[in-house]
């Protein structure tokens, strides 16, 4: 596809006078109206070109993964209204504890080197605690320098589980949406036993210890990031609590498309204002993933990172990122099941694995003509049609808010609007007619 002309960022200064910047996400140039860089320390770097995977140009997977994602099963004790696994839940492999032993025995048959990071995924991974107890000792013995991570809803924490987490030094992310938790299901803070262990866990592993995080998915029910952080800080009893925002809700099925994934203009505006305000009052450091995105964007401008170097947001188009189940199947990602179209091969024949279920952003018109490409990096790589269109719109609004915060922080200017060739996908909503 041809690349668009640079975008004009129409801003105002502290005196409310108009100022126009020019920005190109294709070569990461941000200049003033005289063509001078808005950052003083520009230092162009060399970047490798990312492989634009697609059905016609499948990606490969490596027997030397830097990140090994082990899917324990897609079962969960919650039923989130926007679950990114709901459409795949019945397609996950049903495994036994013995499969964990077989998985360990077969590692040497395909794995060439030690992963830097091993992630344990569900569903809800703590539903598979027996399998974890089989996997953890052997994996830690074999890979003493690998980091272990897990994402859990936290409702099943117990004294025994916390002891195992500490023994094997697992970094645990607790998923909780604060005032929007009702879109997930029951609030563990409403259950005395679960609430007790959540708070104990955070005292032991969170805060200054830095071996846990609180992860939030932004939905219309928790669109104000400051209020969401304060809500969770009160519940965890930690006034300095930071949030790791997983991002804005993506749309994986029709229920989410017409429910938690759909935002009104007012809800988008509330989200944008809360993000901008967090940048303006220097509270953005309490939102770790947003801060990382901002730093990455500034680095992209400083080093002139070309769009051609961008892989997908999730990283699963990278050969070194590998999602597997305990039966040795390789999947598109940890959120997909091996009984359906997202099985892309087997570990026993890893050289034959082909990622043909994904669409790199470079094959999507809306991504090629998007001013926040360097922030968004393509939304979910396997969504299409209305599901992609709504997810894309959510990502666009979220990342536009972050861009406005970055512009304010770096230049002192307020971003008012962006002019240029911006092409947005449209959701083809069907409105039923009532006859009578």
VOSELUM-236313 format. One record per residue (C-alpha): residue number from 1; x, y, z. Coordinates in steps of 0.05 Angstrom, whole numbers, padded with zeros to 5 digits, always signed. Each point is the difference from the previous one (the first is absolute). Last residue first. Example, Ala and Ser with C-alpha at 12.3 -4.5 7.8 and 13.67 -1.06 7.14 Angstrom:
BEGIN
[2, [+00273, -00021, +00143]] [1, [-00027, -00069, +00013]] 
% end
This chain:
BEGIN
[436, [-00936, -00077, +00272]] [435, [+00069, -00010, -00028]] [434, [+00060, +00008, +00045]] [433, [+00063, +00012, -00039]] [432, [+00066, -00030, +00023]] [431, [+00061, +00046, -00003]] [430, [+00059, -00034, -00033]] [429, [+00067, +00032, +00014]] [428, [+00053, +00000, -00055]] [427, [+00059, +00023, +00042]] [426, [+00043, +00048, -00040]] [425, [+00074, -00003, -00011]] [424, [+00036, +00068, +00005]] [423, [+00043, +00033, -00052]] [422, [+00039, +00062, +00020]] [421, [+00029, +00042, -00057]] [420, [+00019, +00064, +00035]] [419, [-00019, +00048, +00054]] [418, [+00006, -00012, +00075]] [417, [-00038, +00039, +00052]] [416, [+00008, +00040, +00065]] [415, [+00066, -00023, +00029]] [414, [+00019, +00045, +00058]] [413, [+00072, +00023, -00002]] [412, [+00052, -00004, +00055]] [411, [+00047, -00034, -00050]] [410, [+00020, -00067, +00032]] [409, [-00054, -00007, +00053]] [408, [-00057, +00030, -00040]] [407, [+00019, -00040, -00062]] [406, [+00005, -00064, +00043]] [405, [-00069, +00011, +00031]] [404, [-00032, +00012, -00068]] [403, [+00033, -00063, -00026]] [402, [-00028, -00039, +00060]] [401, [-00070, +00025, -00016]] [400, [+00009, -00019, -00073]] [399, [+00022, -00068, +00024]] [398, [-00065, -00014, +00036]] [397, [-00044, +00027, -00055]] [396, [+00037, -00040, -00054]] [395, [+00001, -00063, +00043]] [394, [-00075, +00003, +00009]] [393, [-00012, +00013, -00074]] [392, [+00046, -00058, -00018]] [391, [-00037, -00048, +00047]] [390, [-00065, +00022, -00033]] [389, [+00026, -00011, -00070]] [388, [+00036, -00065, +00018]] [387, [-00064, -00032, +00026]] [386, [-00040, +00029, -00057]] [385, [+00045, -00032, -00054]] [384, [+00063, -00036, +00024]] [383, [+00037, -00018, +00063]] [382, [+00064, -00042, -00003]] [381, [+00053, +00053, +00011]] [380, [-00032, +00036, +00058]] [379, [+00013, +00076, -00001]] [378, [+00050, +00022, -00053]] [377, [+00060, +00032, +00032]] [376, [-00041, +00049, +00043]] [375, [+00053, +00050, +00020]] [374, [+00041, +00004, -00065]] [373, [-00064, -00005, -00040]] [372, [-00030, +00060, +00034]] [371, [-00007, +00044, -00062]] [370, [-00036, -00055, -00040]] [369, [+00000, -00011, -00075]] [368, [+00039, -00065, -00004]] [367, [-00040, -00027, +00059]] [366, [-00067, +00014, -00031]] [365, [+00023, -00032, -00066]] [364, [+00018, -00066, +00033]] [363, [+00056, -00043, -00029]] [362, [+00055, +00039, +00036]] [361, [-00036, -00015, +00066]] [360, [+00020, -00073, -00004]] [359, [-00058, -00048, -00012]] [358, [+00002, -00065, +00039]] [357, [-00025, -00071, -00010]] [356, [+00056, -00024, -00045]] [355, [+00053, -00008, +00054]] [354, [+00034, -00061, -00029]] [353, [+00032, -00055, +00041]] [352, [+00040, -00048, -00043]] [351, [+00066, +00011, +00036]] [350, [-00036, -00014, +00065]] [349, [-00014, -00072, -00019]] [348, [-00006, -00032, +00069]] [347, [-00022, +00067, +00027]] [346, [-00063, -00004, -00041]] [345, [-00032, +00046, -00051]] [344, [-00044, +00061, -00012]] [343, [-00059, -00017, +00044]] [342, [-00040, +00063, -00005]] [341, [-00052, -00030, -00047]] [340, [-00030, -00041, +00056]] [339, [+00018, -00055, +00049]] [338, [+00064, +00035, +00021]] [337, [-00036, +00056, +00036]] [336, [+00016, +00075, -00001]] [335, [+00017, +00050, +00055]] [334, [+00072, -00024, +00007]] [333, [+00015, +00021, -00071]] [332, [-00003, -00026, -00072]] [331, [+00006, -00070, +00029]] [330, [+00054, -00054, +00004]] [329, [-00021, -00068, +00025]] [328, [+00045, -00041, +00046]] [327, [-00054, -00032, +00042]] [326, [+00015, +00048, +00057]] [325, [-00019, +00060, -00042]] [324, [+00045, +00046, -00039]] [323, [+00009, +00075, -00014]] [322, [+00068, +00021, -00028]] [321, [+00030, +00069, -00006]] [320, [+00068, -00006, -00034]] [319, [-00030, -00003, -00069]] [318, [-00031, +00069, +00010]] [317, [-00072, +00005, -00024]] [316, [-00020, -00010, +00072]] [315, [+00027, +00067, +00021]] [314, [-00066, +00024, +00028]] [313, [+00004, +00069, -00032]] [312, [+00019, -00029, -00068]] [311, [+00069, +00011, -00029]] [310, [+00026, +00068, -00017]] [309, [+00066, +00009, -00037]] [308, [-00034, +00021, -00066]] [307, [-00031, +00058, +00039]] [306, [+00068, +00032, +00002]] [305, [+00032, +00017, +00067]] [304, [+00030, +00070, -00006]] [303, [+00043, -00011, +00062]] [302, [-00027, +00059, +00040]] [301, [-00069, -00007, -00029]] [300, [-00005, -00074, +00017]] [299, [+00031, +00014, +00068]] [298, [-00056, +00049, +00015]] [297, [-00050, -00053, -00021]] [296, [+00032, -00053, +00043]] [295, [+00001, +00047, +00060]] [294, [-00074, +00014, -00010]] [293, [-00017, -00073, -00007]] [292, [+00040, -00016, +00063]] [291, [-00037, +00054, +00038]] [290, [-00067, -00028, -00023]] [289, [+00023, -00068, +00024]] [288, [+00020, +00025, +00068]] [287, [-00059, +00043, +00019]] [286, [+00025, +00033, +00065]] [285, [+00051, +00037, -00042]] [284, [-00058, +00036, -00033]] [283, [-00013, +00041, +00063]] [282, [+00042, +00058, -00026]] [281, [-00059, +00048, +00004]] [280, [-00005, +00011, -00076]] [279, [+00014, -00072, -00019]] [278, [-00054, -00026, +00047]] [277, [-00047, +00055, -00026]] [276, [+00011, -00024, -00072]] [275, [-00018, -00072, +00021]] [274, [-00062, +00023, +00038]] [273, [-00022, +00045, -00057]] [272, [+00007, -00054, -00053]] [271, [-00038, -00052, +00041]] [270, [-00057, +00048, +00015]] [269, [-00002, +00020, -00074]] [268, [-00005, -00073, -00022]] [267, [-00058, -00009, +00049]] [266, [-00035, +00062, -00027]] [265, [+00008, -00023, -00072]] [264, [-00031, -00067, +00019]] [263, [+00041, -00063, +00007]] [262, [-00014, -00071, -00024]] [261, [+00045, -00055, +00024]] [260, [-00040, -00012, +00064]] [259, [-00063, -00018, -00038]] [258, [-00018, -00004, -00073]] [257, [+00069, -00020, -00024]] [256, [+00012, -00038, +00065]] [255, [-00059, -00046, -00012]] [254, [+00018, -00004, -00074]] [253, [+00068, -00030, +00014]] [252, [+00074, +00018, +00008]] [251, [-00003, +00075, +00012]] [250, [+00059, +00035, +00033]] [249, [-00005, +00038, +00065]] [248, [+00049, +00057, +00010]] [247, [+00069, -00015, +00025]] [246, [+00031, -00049, +00049]] [245, [+00008, +00060, +00047]] [244, [+00054, -00017, +00050]] [243, [-00024, +00039, +00060]] [242, [+00042, +00032, +00055]] [241, [-00018, -00002, +00074]] [240, [+00027, +00056, +00042]] [239, [-00061, +00003, +00046]] [238, [+00006, -00075, +00014]] [237, [-00057, -00030, +00039]] [236, [-00017, -00049, -00056]] [235, [-00072, +00023, -00002]] [234, [+00016, +00074, +00007]] [233, [+00055, -00003, -00053]] [232, [-00049, -00037, -00046]] [231, [-00052, +00056, +00003]] [230, [+00055, +00053, -00006]] [229, [+00027, -00032, -00063]] [228, [-00069, -00004, -00031]] [227, [-00015, +00072, +00018]] [226, [+00065, +00022, -00033]] [225, [-00012, -00043, -00062]] [224, [-00070, +00028, -00014]] [223, [-00029, -00049, -00052]] [222, [-00017, -00053, +00052]] [221, [-00069, -00023, -00023]] [220, [+00011, +00020, -00073]] [219, [+00056, -00051, +00000]] [218, [+00075, +00005, +00016]] [217, [+00033, -00067, +00016]] [216, [+00037, +00005, +00066]] [215, [+00061, -00038, +00024]] [214, [+00024, +00005, +00072]] [213, [+00073, -00019, +00005]] [212, [+00044, -00049, +00038]] [211, [+00073, -00011, +00015]] [210, [+00018, +00073, +00012]] [209, [+00019, -00006, +00073]] [208, [-00015, +00075, +00008]] [207, [-00074, -00011, -00013]] [206, [-00017, -00073, -00014]] [205, [+00025, -00067, +00024]] [204, [-00012, -00008, +00075]] [203, [-00048, +00058, +00012]] [202, [-00036, -00016, -00065]] [201, [-00008, -00073, +00019]] [200, [-00028, +00017, +00068]] [199, [-00050, +00047, -00032]] [198, [-00022, -00051, -00051]] [197, [-00001, -00054, +00053]] [196, [-00049, +00038, +00044]] [195, [-00044, +00021, -00058]] [194, [-00007, -00072, -00023]] [193, [-00022, -00022, +00070]] [192, [-00047, +00059, +00011]] [191, [-00034, -00005, -00068]] [190, [-00022, +00070, -00024]] [189, [+00073, +00016, -00016]] [188, [-00002, -00059, -00047]] [187, [-00049, +00040, -00043]] [186, [-00047, -00047, -00035]] [185, [-00001, +00003, -00076]] [184, [+00042, +00034, -00053]] [183, [-00046, +00056, -00019]] [182, [-00014, +00010, +00074]] [181, [+00073, +00018, +00008]] [180, [-00009, +00068, -00032]] [179, [+00009, +00039, +00065]] [178, [+00069, -00034, +00007]] [177, [+00015, -00040, -00062]] [176, [+00039, -00057, +00032]] [175, [+00053, -00044, -00031]] [174, [+00055, -00018, +00051]] [173, [+00068, -00006, -00034]] [172, [+00046, -00050, +00033]] [171, [+00076, -00002, -00007]] [170, [+00018, -00070, +00022]] [169, [+00058, -00006, +00049]] [168, [+00000, -00076, +00002]] [167, [-00006, -00005, +00076]] [166, [-00039, +00065, +00004]] [165, [-00054, -00022, -00048]] [164, [-00002, -00069, +00033]] [163, [-00011, +00032, +00069]] [162, [-00054, +00045, -00030]] [161, [-00036, -00061, -00027]] [160, [+00003, -00036, +00067]] [159, [-00026, +00060, +00039]] [158, [-00057, +00011, -00049]] [157, [-00014, +00038, -00063]] [156, [-00061, -00024, -00038]] [155, [-00034, +00067, -00014]] [154, [+00064, +00031, -00027]] [153, [-00025, +00011, -00071]] [152, [+00065, -00030, -00024]] [151, [+00057, +00019, -00047]] [150, [+00065, -00040, +00008]] [149, [+00075, +00012, -00007]] [148, [+00065, -00039, +00008]] [147, [+00067, +00032, -00017]] [146, [+00053, -00046, -00027]] [145, [+00068, -00002, +00034]] [144, [-00008, -00068, +00033]] [143, [-00025, -00034, -00063]] [142, [+00006, -00075, +00010]] [141, [-00011, +00000, +00075]] [140, [-00054, +00054, -00004]] [139, [-00036, -00039, -00055]] [138, [+00004, -00064, +00041]] [137, [-00026, +00031, +00064]] [136, [-00055, +00040, -00035]] [135, [-00032, -00051, -00045]] [134, [-00029, -00051, +00048]] [133, [-00025, +00052, +00050]] [132, [-00029, +00039, -00059]] [131, [-00039, -00061, -00022]] [130, [-00032, -00007, +00069]] [129, [-00014, +00075, +00000]] [128, [-00041, -00004, -00064]] [127, [-00059, +00042, +00024]] [126, [+00055, +00049, +00020]] [125, [+00013, +00014, -00074]] [124, [-00069, +00031, -00012]] [123, [-00012, -00009, -00073]] [122, [+00058, -00013, +00003]] [121, [+00073, +00021, -00008]] [120, [+00068, -00013, +00029]] [119, [+00055, +00044, -00029]] [118, [+00073, -00020, -00007]] [117, [+00052, +00054, -00014]] [116, [+00072, -00001, -00023]] [115, [-00010, -00067, -00033]] [114, [+00059, -00049, +00006]] [113, [+00025, -00029, -00065]] [112, [-00016, -00052, -00053]] [111, [-00069, -00023, +00020]] [110, [-00026, -00056, -00046]] [109, [+00014, -00069, +00028]] [108, [+00030, +00027, +00064]] [107, [-00069, +00024, +00022]] [106, [-00033, -00067, -00009]] [105, [+00006, -00025, +00071]] [104, [-00027, +00066, +00027]] [103, [-00061, -00002, -00044]] [102, [-00011, -00073, +00018]] [101, [-00001, +00019, +00074]] [100, [-00049, +00056, -00012]] [99, [-00043, -00048, -00040]] [98, [-00003, -00045, +00061]] [97, [-00037, +00056, +00037]] [96, [-00055, -00008, -00051]] [95, [-00017, +00041, -00061]] [94, [-00061, +00023, -00038]] [93, [+00027, +00038, -00060]] [92, [-00034, +00067, -00012]] [91, [-00054, +00006, -00052]] [90, [-00059, +00008, +00048]] [89, [+00030, +00064, +00027]] [88, [+00016, +00030, -00068]] [87, [-00058, +00049, -00008]] [86, [+00006, +00018, +00073]] [85, [+00075, +00012, -00001]] [84, [+00003, +00076, -00006]] [83, [-00053, +00005, +00055]] [82, [-00043, +00062, -00007]] [81, [-00058, -00020, +00044]] [80, [+00047, -00036, +00047]] [79, [-00022, -00069, +00020]] [78, [+00040, -00019, +00062]] [77, [+00023, -00067, +00028]] [76, [+00041, -00011, -00063]] [75, [+00017, -00058, -00046]] [74, [+00045, +00015, -00059]] [73, [+00055, -00049, +00018]] [72, [+00072, +00000, +00024]] [71, [+00024, +00045, -00057]] [70, [+00075, +00004, +00004]] [69, [+00029, +00064, -00029]] [68, [+00074, -00007, -00015]] [67, [+00035, +00067, -00011]] [66, [+00071, +00004, -00028]] [65, [-00017, -00059, -00044]] [64, [+00057, -00042, -00027]] [63, [-00038, -00054, -00039]] [62, [-00026, +00059, -00040]] [61, [-00067, +00012, -00032]] [60, [-00013, +00021, -00072]] [59, [-00047, +00052, -00030]] [58, [-00046, -00013, -00058]] [57, [+00002, +00044, -00063]] [56, [-00065, -00015, -00036]] [55, [-00040, -00006, +00064]] [54, [+00036, +00061, +00026]] [53, [+00065, +00019, +00034]] [52, [+00033, +00067, -00013]] [51, [+00071, -00018, +00022]] [50, [+00030, +00058, +00038]] [49, [+00058, +00039, -00031]] [48, [+00061, +00004, +00044]] [47, [+00014, +00069, +00029]] [46, [+00061, +00045, -00005]] [45, [-00001, +00060, +00046]] [44, [-00009, +00075, -00011]] [43, [+00023, +00043, +00058]] [42, [-00044, +00060, +00012]] [41, [+00017, +00033, +00066]] [40, [-00035, +00067, -00003]] [39, [-00071, -00025, -00010]] [38, [-00051, +00042, -00038]] [37, [+00042, -00007, -00063]] [36, [+00004, +00064, -00043]] [35, [-00041, +00003, -00064]] [34, [-00018, +00073, +00009]] [33, [-00072, -00017, +00017]] [32, [+00025, -00046, +00055]] [31, [+00024, -00071, -00009]] [30, [-00018, -00071, +00021]] [29, [+00031, -00053, -00045]] [28, [-00014, -00073, +00016]] [27, [+00015, -00027, -00070]] [26, [-00068, -00030, -00017]] [25, [-00036, +00031, +00059]] [24, [+00010, +00068, -00032]] [23, [-00012, +00063, +00042]] [22, [-00005, +00073, -00018]] [21, [-00013, +00051, +00055]] [20, [-00048, +00058, -00005]] [19, [-00006, +00055, +00053]] [18, [-00063, +00041, +00013]] [17, [+00002, +00051, +00057]] [16, [-00036, -00019, +00064]] [15, [+00052, +00038, +00041]] [14, [+00029, -00065, +00027]] [13, [+00006, -00027, -00071]] [12, [-00054, -00029, -00044]] [11, [+00005, -00061, -00045]] [10, [-00016, -00023, -00070]] [9, [+00040, -00063, -00014]] [8, [+00009, -00004, -00075]] [7, [+00011, -00071, -00025]] [6, [+00056, -00021, -00046]] [5, [-00022, -00023, -00070]] [4, [-00028, -00070, -00003]] [3, [+00039, -00062, -00018]] [2, [-00015, -00040, -00061]] [1, [-00022, -00072, +00011]] 
% end
